[in-house]
Amino acid sequence: MTTLSTYLTNFYGGAQGVQGTTGSQGVQGTLGVQGVVGVGDTTTNVGLATTSGSSYTFTTDDIGKFVNLSSGGGTISSDTYGSGDVITIFNDSNSSQDIIFETGINAYAIGSTSGISSVGITSNQYASILCVDSNKFIVY
């Protein structure tokens, strides 16, 4: 007597054949060029943005770099910087250089809860200014 299995095998054309071998893996592509180190990466050189011998208005080009001031001080403009932006300023003179924060900016010296409208950087010293939020800065 013919079993159902035999009947189905005969009806549908027989048993499945043996699977073939797997092909070889293709060649790996070339490695791309590595990008440049950006702000916040582990670079040790912040780079010189500019040297100013007169009153200077800081720009977004100064972010992550240092500005060398020798006279005239500088101004931080409102609505220009975003959270995490840092500017470092070196006073390359024998007198104090004042950094003025435009109206609308809330600026604080590190360790203080009182707002400031300007900060003086003494002779041959530096300060960094960190934007912690739109128009909110910490000077350290």
C-alpha positions in Angstrom: 0.0 0.0 0.0 1.2 3.5 -0.9 1.7 5.8 2.0 0.6 9.5 2.0 4.3 10.5 2.2 5.2 8.5 -0.9 2.1 9.7 -2.8 3.0 13.4 -2.1 6.6 12.9 -2.9 5.7 11.3 -6.3 3.0 13.9 -7.0 5.1 17.0 -6.3 8.2 15.8 -8.0 10.4 14.1 -5.5 12.6 15.0 -2.6 14.5 18.3 -2.3 18.1 18.2 -3.7 21.3 18.9 -1.7 22.1 22.5 -1.1 25.1 23.9 -2.9 28.2 25.4 -1.3 28.3 29.0 -0.1 30.2 31.5 -2.2 33.4 33.3 -1.0 33.2 36.7 0.7 33.9 39.8 -1.4 36.9 42.1 -1.1 36.7 44.8 1.7 36.5 48.4 0.6 39.2 51.0 1.3 39.1 53.1 4.5 37.9 56.7 4.1 39.8 59.8 5.2 39.5 60.8 8.9 37.9 64.1 9.5 39.5 67.1 11.3 39.5 67.5 15.0 36.7 69.9 16.1 35.8 72.0 19.1 35.4 69.9 22.2 37.7 67.1 20.9 41.0 66.2 22.6 43.1 68.7 20.8 45.7 70.6 22.9 46.0 73.7 20.7 43.0 76.1 20.7 44.5 78.3 18.0 44.8 82.0 17.7 41.6 83.6 16.3 42.9 87.2 16.1 45.1 89.8 17.6 43.5 93.1 18.4 45.1 96.5 19.2 41.9 98.3 19.4 38.3 97.8 20.7 37.2 94.4 19.5 33.8 92.8 18.9 33.9 89.1 19.3 32.5 86.9 16.5 31.5 83.3 16.0 35.0 82.9 14.3 36.5 83.2 17.8 34.7 80.1 19.2 37.1 77.5 20.4 40.1 79.8 19.9 41.8 82.6 21.8 41.8 86.3 21.1 45.0 88.3 21.9 44.0 91.8 23.2 46.6 94.5 23.6 44.3 97.5 24.0 40.7 98.7 23.8 39.0 95.7 25.4 36.2 93.9 23.7 32.4 93.4 23.4 30.4 90.1 23.6 27.3 90.6 21.4 23.9 89.2 22.3 22.1 86.5 20.2 25.4 85.3 18.7 26.5 82.2 20.7 25.0 78.9 21.5 25.3 76.5 24.4 28.9 75.1 24.7 30.6 77.9 22.8 33.8 79.0 24.4 36.1 82.0 23.7 39.4 82.5 25.5 40.9 86.0 25.8 44.5 86.8 26.7 45.3 90.3 27.8 48.7 91.0 26.2 49.2 94.4 27.7 50.4 96.1 30.9 46.9 97.4 31.8 43.5 95.8 32.5 41.3 95.1 29.4 37.5 95.3 30.0 35.2 92.8 28.3 31.6 94.3 28.0 28.5 92.2 27.7 25.8 93.8 25.5 22.3 94.4 26.9 20.2 91.3 27.1 23.1 89.1 28.2 23.2 87.5 31.6 26.8 87.0 32.6 28.3 85.7 35.8 31.8 85.4 37.2 32.6 81.9 38.3 31.6 81.4 41.9 29.2 84.3 41.9 25.4 84.4 41.6 25.4 88.1 40.9 25.1 89.2 37.3 27.9 91.3 35.7 27.8 93.7 32.7 31.6 93.6 32.2 34.7 91.9 33.4 38.3 93.2 33.7 41.1 91.0 32.7 44.3 92.0 34.4 47.7 92.5 32.7 49.1 89.4 31.1 46.3 87.2 32.3 43.5 85.3 30.5 39.8 84.5 30.9 37.5 82.1 29.2 33.9 82.8 28.5 31.5 79.9 28.3 28.0 80.2 26.8 25.8 78.0 28.9 22.5 79.0 27.2 21.3 81.6 24.7 22.6 84.9 26.1 23.8 83.3 29.4 27.6 83.3 30.0 30.0 82.2 32.7 33.5 83.9 32.9 36.2 81.7 34.4 
